Amino acid sequence: MEDKLRMNRKEIITIIDHVSHYSLLGIFLFSSVAFLFMFVINWEDWFFGMKMDGLPAGILLFTKFLITASLAYLLIRYPDKIAGITALSFLFYGFLFLDSAITVQKLTGGQEFISIISALLVMVPAGILIVRILARKTGKTNDDAMAGKSVNDPAFMMAEREKPDRYATGNTLMLVFVVIVAAFLIGSVVLSIFFSCLHSPVSTAVPVGNSLLSKVSANGTTEWQTLITGYSDFPLQVSSSPDGGFIIGGMLWLSGNTDASLRVMKFDRNGNPVWDIQRGVSAYPETNLGALQAVLPAAGEYTVVMIDGFVIRLDAEGNELWHHDYSDTIVHTSISRSDGGYLLIGDAHEGSPSEPGWKKFDGWILSADRKGGTVWEKKEPGFSNCMRALQSPEGNLLVSCFVSGSDPDQAGNQIVALDLQGNYLWKKNFVEKKDGIIYSIKPLDDGNYEVYLRGEGERKYTLDHLGNTLEEEVLPSKPDSFSHEIVPDTAYEAESLAGNRTQVKVIEAFGAESIFIMGYPMNREDLSGIYSVNPTSDGGYLVASSAKR
């Protein structure tokens, strides 16, 4: 009976060895092929949340391939040493798991914590080790079976002759184990230092990438200034929060990153940071997070709208609730609805201009609920370039688009009006060669609208609520009034003054000008390079400045 039990235990251990062997071999082969594939097609990788490109990334990818390929070779060459190889693989994949976890948390702003694939890769060798330990405790190994055998027993004599070979193999395996671990750990540290040196900024008074946010009141007084990390190559988007603070968003360059990251920050009315979220370019595979269109307050939450039709919804504390991708679209204007939903206005297309079967842009208008679901949607081949839009006090939507038509002399802008259900109410055409192009639509208190155009001089039309022309007025021309391409928008000019100050001149779309002087802390002279001036709802401005580049 005892011999039979011993045989059953040995059979169980043999089965476990076989399952472990093929499971590990499959993981090693899969990993080595994956790392080799990434090494061949693109030298790009992440190391503890830091993006690596070029030679450092290539070295890291090839090192990972070399280690996994070596583990596969050892397992094939020394199948009886599966316990040691499993322990080695657990250390390696555990290291990769920690690396990927830190990277995932950084790229998602803490919304996600681990990579499922990395977790599975480390769980398999961990499970094999646990099962083998339990199996060995309930059964005897081959060496245990030799105990009590006579020295003259043929099996004992054979085992004794094989011991030197097993010892030599064990020593070789241990040496390979130590070399691989040392090479990986030391190599990773060297790569980290090397990569950090490559991306270290030139030494200046302050680290490159700092920005100064300055809130200026309507009378030109600087109310507060707050230093943040990162700077932008594009204007920031600023909106007011319900509690009187500010929501500021943009694509900002951060120290050590090779790509700009999406960043949305909330500040209270005194400029104190409340929350700050960051999303790297790899956070969402559906999009590349190219540019931010707007951040819209919506019923106590915030809708982050990207130009490529990617939308992220945040709660009042900045936590992500959901995201939605409206593929093959370009958003020019977005509007928040009172019910927590939103409107997106822009263009829709099919495919890319560089691809066969590409379909040119159509006008695109979409109404979504607070969960991102489509309430109604318009894709109109009759017009495109839907740039400007507003929602009237009664809830109707007015959108300015471009209509080409078969007659070039009749081409120009068109205002389309839609009700809350997306039904067209009226349309009003403006011929570009006669009237110019629309750059503003303003609702009036009496329910009418003012439409401003430029192209053949400056014009203003007053329309009633049905789109009928009530009045047409020719306005004084400006230097660029006769351009059919230049549309006025808020612009600014900055001039450095003595005493660590900067004079800012803001020119509004309608020609109004504001001039104010901002002071900077005496030790932050290099933060006077202005890259964004945004009007605020109280008539003031939020100015973002950084080191002059």
Buried (B, 14 or more C-beta within 10 A) or exposed (E): EEEEEBEEBBEEBEEBBEEBBEBBBEBBBBBBEBBBEBBEEEBBBBBEBBBBBEEBBBBBBBBBBBBBBBBBEBBEEBBEBBBBBBBBBBBBBBBBBBBBBBBBBBBBBEBBEBBEBBBEBBEBBBBBBEEBEEBBEEBBEEEEBBEEEEEEEEEBEEBEEEEEEEEEBBEBBEEBBEEBBEBBEEBBEEBBEEBEEEBEEEEEEBEBBBBBBBBBBEEBEBBBBBEBBBBBEEBBBBBBBEEEBBBBBBBBBBBBBEBBBBBBBBBBBEBEEBBBBBBBBBBBEEBEBEBBBBBBBBBEBBBBBBBBBBBBBBEBEBBBBEBBBBEBBBBBBBBBBEEBBBBBBBBBBEEEEEEEEEEEBBBBBBBBEBEBEEBEBBEBEEBBBBBBBBBBEEEBBBBBBBBEEEEEEBBBBBBBBBEBEBEEBBBBBBBBEEBBBBBBBEBEEEEBBBBBBBBBBBBBBBBEBEBEEEEEEEBEEBEEBBEEEBBBEEEBEBEEEEEBEBEBBBBEEEEEEBEBBBBBEEEBBBBBBBBBBBBBEEEBBBBBBBBEE
